[in-house]
Amino acid sequence: MSQAPRRRQLARTVILDRALESLPLFRLSDSGEEVAISYTADGGGRWRVLPAPGERLPGTFDQDVYVELLRRYHEADAPADGGLTFTLHAFLRTMGRRVDGRTYEQLRSALNRLQRTSLESTNAWFDASAGALWTGQFPVLAAVSIDRRRLTDRDQLALFHSLTNNEPGDAHVTLAPQLRSNIEAGFTISLVAARYQQLSSPVARRLYRVLQVARTEVGRTWQVPLERLAEQLPLSQRYPSHLQRVLQPAHEMLLAAGVLRSAAITQDGKIWLVNYQLAE
């Protein structure tokens, strides 16, 4: 008697390009009207995130879309061409998002924004395959194609009032070769997918990724100037008191999730420092 095939379990791990995770990419607050993110890397290189003309920078929803894309890439055993195919409905469900017309449109916009936003490195992003800092531009997604469903589920299309033509669709996307190259070279960090989703704050989710970079590069103890951490995340607040109010809930979530053993903000003269002890 043959056994029925078992349903494939979702990948529990997300593998991300460590070089990109070291650099700011997603806006974590709606405040601030800067047209680009600018950042000076530790080695002195320059990094900029440039939106397409007339568009905004990637934000908090886009951050979650990016992580889910990389989870699916790992789950698919890192296809050589970087291609991923999925239904918008299944993608939103896996993200833990409500599926309706508004979130369909959000997902479409996020995928297109991840293709059209330019990441500009001037000796800031590390190319692991070459073993050197890299200069040039690339997007997160090299290609995006979303096909609307015209022949199936027509009885449900009236539910999606906010969609153009009221049609949900199927997506075909390609990860940029720069990200794939670093992942193939093993220049990565890893996240626990369930732990990432457990964190309800966009700041905590971004900080989780930054802490995984620190774990790989400096170990379980990391001290960083508060101002520098704000630039790396990035946060729009600038005053130490404001930054502490933003970081405190994120620290509490990461402590509860078992990512951190301790987090403390101290002052040394005029310099504010954040001291992290990472959990095993």
C-alpha positions in Angstrom: 0.0 0.0 0.0 1.5 3.3 -1.1 1.7 6.2 1.2 0.3 9.6 0.2 3.0 12.2 -0.4 3.6 14.3 2.6 3.0 18.0 2.4 6.2 19.9 2.1 6.9 22.0 5.2 7.9 25.6 4.8 11.5 26.4 5.2 12.2 27.5 8.8 15.4 29.4 8.0 15.9 32.6 6.0 19.4 33.0 4.5 20.3 36.6 3.7 23.3 38.4 2.0 25.4 39.6 5.0 26.9 42.5 3.0 23.4 43.9 2.2 22.2 43.3 5.8 25.1 45.5 7.1 23.7 48.5 5.1 20.4 50.4 5.5 17.7 49.7 2.9 14.2 50.0 4.3 12.5 53.0 5.9 11.3 52.1 9.3 9.3 55.2 10.1 6.8 57.3 8.1 8.4 60.4 9.4 11.0 62.3 7.5 10.8 63.3 3.8 14.4 62.5 2.6 14.4 61.4 -1.0 17.3 59.0 -0.5 19.1 57.0 2.2 22.8 58.0 2.4 25.2 56.1 4.6 29.0 56.0 5.1 30.2 52.4 5.6 32.8 51.5 8.2 35.6 51.3 5.6 34.7 54.8 4.3 32.7 53.7 1.3 29.4 55.4 0.3 26.0 53.7 0.1 22.8 55.2 -1.2 19.3 53.9 -1.7 17.7 55.8 -4.6 13.9 55.6 -5.3 12.6 55.5 -8.9 11.4 59.0 -10.1 8.0 59.7 -8.5 8.2 56.8 -6.1 8.9 56.5 -2.4 11.6 54.4 -0.7 11.0 50.8 0.3 9.3 50.8 3.8 8.2 48.4 6.5 5.9 46.2 4.4 8.6 46.0 1.7 11.0 44.7 4.4 8.7 41.8 5.2 8.2 41.0 1.5 12.0 41.0 1.0 12.5 38.5 3.9 9.7 36.2 2.6 11.3 36.3 -0.9 14.6 35.1 0.5 12.9 32.5 2.6 11.3 31.1 -0.5 14.6 31.3 -2.4 16.2 29.1 0.3 13.2 26.8 0.3 13.6 26.3 -3.4 17.2 25.3 -3.0 18.6 28.6 -4.4 17.6 28.2 -8.1 20.6 29.1 -10.4 18.6 31.6 -12.4 17.3 33.3 -9.2 13.7 32.8 -10.4 10.7 32.4 -8.0 7.1 31.9 -8.9 4.1 32.2 -6.5 0.6 33.3 -6.2 0.0 36.6 -4.5 -2.6 34.9 -2.3 -0.2 32.2 -1.0 2.6 34.8 -0.5 0.4 37.0 1.7 -0.8 34.0 3.7 2.7 32.8 4.4 3.6 36.3 5.5 0.7 36.1 8.0 -1.1 39.0 6.3 -4.8 39.4 5.7 -5.7 38.7 2.1 -7.8 41.4 0.5 -7.7 44.0 -2.2 -5.6 46.4 -0.2 -2.9 43.9 0.6 -2.9 42.5 -3.0 -2.1 46.1 -4.1 0.5 46.6 -1.4 2.3 43.4 -2.5 2.2 44.4 -6.2 3.6 47.8 -5.3 6.3 46.3 -3.0 7.6 43.9 -5.6 7.8 46.6 -8.3 9.5 48.9 -5.8 12.1 46.3 -5.0 12.9 46.1 -8.7 12.9 49.9 -9.4 14.8 51.1 -6.3 18.5 51.4 -7.0 21.1 50.4 -4.4 24.2 52.4 -5.1 27.6 51.2 -3.7 30.8 53.1 -3.9 33.2 50.7 -2.1 30.5 50.0 0.4 28.8 46.6 -0.5 31.2 43.6 -0.2 31.3 41.3 -3.2 32.3 37.9 -1.6 33.0 36.2 -4.9 35.6 38.8 -5.8 36.7 39.3 -2.1 36.6 43.1 -2.5 34.3 46.1 -2.0 32.2 46.8 -5.0 31.2 50.0 -6.9 28.0 50.0 -9.0 24.2 49.9 -8.8 21.8 47.0 -8.4 18.2 46.4 -7.3 16.9 43.7 -4.9 14.9 42.2 -7.8 16.3 42.0 -11.3 12.9 41.3 -12.9 9.2 41.3 -11.8 6.2 40.0 -13.8 2.7 39.8 -12.4 0.1 38.0 -14.5 -3.5 38.6 -13.7 -5.8 35.6 -13.5 -8.4 35.9 -16.2 -9.9 32.4 -16.4 -10.0 31.2 -12.8 -11.8 32.2 -9.7 -14.0 34.7 -11.6 -16.7 34.2 -9.0 -14.4 35.7 -6.4 -13.1 38.6 -8.4 -15.8 41.0 -7.2 -14.3 40.8 -3.7 -11.1 42.7 -4.8 -12.5 46.1 -5.4 -9.3 48.0 -5.1 -7.5 46.1 -7.8 -7.1 47.3 -11.4 -9.6 45.2 -13.4 -10.4 43.4 -10.1 -8.0 40.6 -10.9 -5.5 38.9 -8.4 -2.5 37.4 -10.0 0.6 35.2 -10.1 4.1 36.6 -9.7 7.4 35.7 -11.4 10.4 37.4 -9.9 14.2 37.1 -10.2 16.6 38.0 -7.4 19.5 40.2 -8.4 22.7 38.3 -9.2 24.6 40.3 -6.6 22.5 38.9 -3.8 22.6 35.4 -5.2 26.4 35.5 -5.7 27.0 36.3 -2.0 24.5 33.7 -0.8 26.2 31.1 -3.0 29.6 32.1 -1.6 28.3 31.6 1.9 28.7 35.3 2.9 25.4 35.2 4.8 23.4 35.5 8.0 20.4 33.3 8.9 17.1 34.1 10.6 14.6 31.8 12.2 11.5 32.6 10.1 9.0 32.0 12.9 11.1 34.2 15.2 11.1 37.0 12.7 7.3 36.9 12.3 6.9 36.8 16.1 8.4 40.3 16.2 5.6 42.8 15.6 7.7 45.9 15.4 9.5 46.8 12.1 12.4 48.2 14.2 12.7 44.9 16.1 12.7 42.9 12.8 15.4 45.1 11.3 17.4 45.0 14.5 17.2 41.2 14.6 18.9 41.2 11.1 21.6 43.6 12.2 22.3 41.6 15.4 22.8 38.5 13.3 25.4 40.4 11.3 27.1 41.3 14.6 26.9 37.7 15.8 28.8 36.6 12.7 31.4 39.3 12.7 32.1 40.2 16.3 30.5 37.4 18.4 28.0 37.5 21.2 29.0 40.8 22.7 28.5 44.0 20.6 28.9 47.6 21.6 27.9 50.2 19.0 27.5 54.0 19.3 23.8 54.9 19.5 24.1 57.4 16.6 25.8 54.8 14.4 23.2 52.2 15.1 20.5 54.8 14.1 22.2 55.3 10.8 22.6 51.6 10.1 19.0 50.7 10.8 18.1 53.5 9.7 16.0 55.5 12.2 14.8 59.0 11.4 15.1 60.2 15.1 18.3 61.9 16.1 18.1 62.9 19.7 19.4 60.2 22.1 16.2 60.3 24.2 14.0 59.8 21.1 16.2 57.0 19.9 16.0 55.3 23.2 12.2 55.5 23.2 12.1 53.9 19.8 14.6 51.1 20.6 13.2 50.2 24.0 10.1 48.2 22.7 12.3 46.5 20.1 14.8 45.5 22.8 12.0 44.1 24.9 10.7 42.0 22.0 14.1 40.6 21.2 14.7 39.7 24.8 11.4 37.9 25.0 12.1 36.1 21.7 15.4 34.8 23.0 17.6 36.8 20.5 19.2 38.9 23.2 20.4 38.2 26.7 20.7 41.9 27.6 20.5 45.3 26.0 21.7 48.5 27.8 22.2 52.1 26.6 24.9 53.9 28.5 26.7 57.3 28.2 30.4 57.8 28.1 31.1 61.5 28.1 29.2 62.9 25.1 28.9 59.5 23.4 25.9 57.2 23.9 26.6 53.5 23.5 24.3 50.5 23.0 25.6 47.3 24.7 24.3 44.0 23.5 24.7 40.5 24.8 23.4 38.0 22.3 21.8 34.8 23.3 23.3 31.5 22.2 
